Amino acid sequence: MAIQVSDISKNYGSQKALDRVSFEIGTGELVGFLGPNGAGKSTMMKIITGFLQADAGEVRINGEAAGPEFLGIRNQIGYLPENNPLYTDLFVREYLEMTAGFYKLRNVRTRVSEVIEMVGLTNERHKKIGALSKGYRQRVGLAQALIHDPSVLILDEPTTGLDPNQLEEIRSLIRNISKNKTVMLSTHIMQEVEAVCSRALIINKGRLVADGTVGSLKSGMLTEGQIVFAEFDRMPNLSGLRRISGIRSIDEVGPRMIVIRAADCNDIRPSVFLFAVEHNLVLLTLREQQQSLENVFQELTRRP
């Protein structure tokens, strides 16, 4: 696993910012990290990157222990903080060469040129950072996070404040970067996760409340249960169908169409398909109702 987080807790005085949070992110995954403001996203990311000490628990990066005392592990991590602190009086190339020096890289000028081209800063490389638009400043932030070629990239709210064109450009850049790196992307923009991520973690009040693929989250399987629409060539025996394990309720919504609600987080479609085969029914439609990720997020983060 590229990132292993085990029972991480963090308190700020009497306020519990993180409460026994655990998850894993595999090598090459691009995972969205969601949560309302104040949920603990930035705190978690600072602990993963070693800028903040957890009160309890352990973080491992590529199998190695990570934390403020393990400075060597930072060579494997690239980090773009939420506010993207930059030296605005420096030129783009000058700033990146300085950053490369922190990592004691060889062939600094070559590596800086590679990263500038990678993030699309070629035409801006001789400008001062202070003269750049917000979108190009974010590219500079990504460049400094990538300069030492880390295997793990942590991005905290990388698209906040961007206009729609800049937003799509940065999303496209993140997609390309993720082809060769493990990326953890913090955001509170649902469309962001749907656009670039295959999996999402949702945190609320310091606790992890959901971990699954974007598809499974939208199916409702992690909230109140899956909802499936099934249409047959004739109306099935509903009393027999209700006896299938995992089905909470069945309602007729048409002459041959029913809506089935699952009782738990399991996928009930295979059982419905087998029922149709066993009873010589032709299954014309079997589709899962998809909710918006925003609705799922609201349901999970508004619970007591």
N, C-alpha and C positions, 0 to 999 in steps of 0.2 A: 504493500500500500504506500502511496506517495504521502498521504497525510493520515495520521491516526490520532484522534483526540479521545482521551479516556477520562471520564468523570471530572471534567474541569469545573472548578468553582472559583468565583471571585467576588469579594465584597468590597464596597467602598463605605467604610464606617458601618452603619446599620443597614445600608442598602445592599441587597443581594443582586449583583449584576449578572452572574452566571451561576446556575445551580445544577451541578453534576451533568454537564453536557458531554455526550459521547457521540462520535460518528467517525466514519472512515471515507476517504476519497481515493479511488484507485488511480494508478498511473494512467495519464492520458485523458482523464475525465475533465469535463467543463461543467462545474456545479454552481448553481445559483444559491446564494445565502440570503434568505429573505427574513424580514421582520419589521415591525413598526419602529418608529423612532424611540430610542431608549430601551430597545429589547435586549441589547447586549452584542450586537453584530460587530461593532468596531472594537469592543473590548476583546471579543473572541479572536479577531484577526490580529490584534496587537500581541496577544499571548502566543498565537501560532508562529508569528514572525520573530518572537523573542524580544520584543520591545517592552513587554509587561510580564511581570511574574504572577502566575496563578497562585491562589491560596491553597488549592488542592488539585490533584489530578496530574496527568502527564500528556505531553504532546511529542509525537515522533514524526520526523520527516525522513522519508525513504529508509525507515527502520532505525534511524539514529535519534537519540534524545534531543529535544529542542528546548530552548529557554534562554533567558538573559545571560546565564553563565556559560552557555555553549556557543561561543562566538563563531567557531569554525563552521557550524551548520548554516550560517547565514549565506555562505557562498552558494547554497543550493536553493535559496529563496529570493524571489524578486517581489518587491512590495510597492504598490502605489497607494499611499494614504488618501483618506477622504478629501482633505483640503489641498492635496498636491503642492506641498511647499517647494517653491523654486526660487533661485537667485535671479530676480528679474533684471538686474543690471549686467548679467553675463550674456554673452552670445551663446546661441544654441550649441555650437560645436565646442566652444570653450567650456561650457557647463558639463557636457558629456565627457569630455576629456578629463576634467577634474574628477568626475564620478568614477571613471575607469581607473584613475589613479588610486582611489580608495581601496579598490580590489587588487591593486598591484598587477594589473593585466600587462601582458606582453603585447607588442604591436598595437598600442593604444589607438593610433590614428586609423589603422585598418579596421579595427573593431568598431570604432565610432562611426566610420563611413558605412559599415555594414548595417548598423542599427538605424542610422539616419535613413537609409534607403528602405529598410524593413518597415518603419513606421510612417513613411511618407513625408519626411521632413527635408527632402533634398533641396527644394526651392527656398526653404526657410533657414537653412543651416548657418547663414552668415548674418542673421538678424538677432537683435537682442530679444531675450525671452519676454521682456516687458512690452514689446511691440507686437506680440503674437495674439491672435484671437484665442478664446477659451478652448476651442477645439484643438488648435495646434499646441497650446500649452499642455493639454491632456496627452498629446502625442509625445511631447518632451518627457512628461512623467512616465509614460510607458517605456520610452527609450531608456531612462535611467534605471527602471526596474529590470530591463532586459540586458543591460550592458555587459553583465558578467555571465550571460547565458545560463540562467538558473533553470532547474528542472521543474520547480514549483513556482507559480505566479499567483500572488494574492492581490486582488484589486478591490479597493473599498470605494464604492460609489463612483465608478470611473466616468459615468455619463451625466452626472448632475449638472444642470444649468446649460446643457448644450441645445442648440436649435435642431430641428428635425434632420437637416442635412448632415450636420456634424455628428448627430446621434448615430445615424446609419453608417457613417464612415468609421467611427470608433467601434461599433458592433462588428463590422466587417473585419476590421483589424484584429479584434479579439478572437473571432472565429479562425482566422488564419494562424494566429499565434498558438491557439489551442491544438493545432494539428501535431505539434511537437512538444507540448508542455502540459502539465497538469495545472488547471486554472480554477481558482475559487473566486467567484464574483459576488460581492455584496451589493445589494440594491434593494430599494423598496418599490421599484417600477416593475409591475407584473409583465408588461410587454417585453421588457428586457430579457427576462428569463425565458419566456416563450420563444423569443427570437434567436437566442444563442445557446441556451442550456438544454441538456437532455435530462438533467436531474436537479432537484431542488431540495434544500434544507430550509425549514421554517422555524424560527425561534421566536418565542413570546415570553416576556417577563423573565428572561434568563433561562428558560427551559426550551429544549428542542421538542416541538409539538408535531413535526411531520418530517419524513425523510422518504422520498420516492421519486420515481420518474415523473416528468411533467404530465405525461399521459395518465398515470395512475392517480395523480393529484386531481386532475380535471375530471376523472371518471367518478369522483366522489367516494372511492373506496377507502380513503383515509379519513373521511369525515363521517357522514351518516350511512355509508354503504353504497354499493354500486346500484345503478338503475339501468335496466335493460329493457328494450322494446323487442318483442318477438311476434312475428306474423306467421301463421301456418296456413296450409291449404284448407283446413277446417278447424273449428274451435276445439282445442284439446280438453281432456278431462281435468278441470282445474283442481278438483280435490286431490287427484293423484299428483299433480304438479306441485301442489302446496306441501306435499310430504317430502319433497326433496330437501335434504339437509342444506342449510344456509340461506333458504328463502324466507324472507320476513313477511312479504305480502304480495298479492297478485290482484290486479284490477283490469277489467275489460275496457278497452278504449276504442273498439271497433268490432265489426262482425267476426274478424279472425285475428285481431290484434290485441295483445295484452301488454301491460307494463309490469315488470317484476322488480321488486326491491330486495336487495340482499340484506341479510341479518348481520353480516360481519364484513371484514375486509377482503374476503376471498372472491375470486372471479367465478360467477355462477354460470357463465355461458357454456362451458363444457358439459355441465350437468343438464342444462336445457337441451343441448344438442343430442345427448345420449337418450334423453327422455323421448325426443321426437323419433329417433331411430327405433327405439324399443316399441313405440306405439304406431309405427308406420305412418307417421306424419311427415308431410313435406314442409320443411322450414324455409319460408320465403324471405324472411328478414330476421336478423339477430344483430342488433346494434346497441352499443353502449351510449347512454346519454352523457354528453360532455358538458361540464360546467365551465364557466370562465375561471381562470386561475385567480382572478381578483375576488370572485365570490368565495372560493375555497379559502383563500387567505383571510378574508374578513371573518368567515365562520370560525376558523381556527384561532385567530388572534383576539376575538371578542368574547371567547369563553372565559368564565371565571377562573 
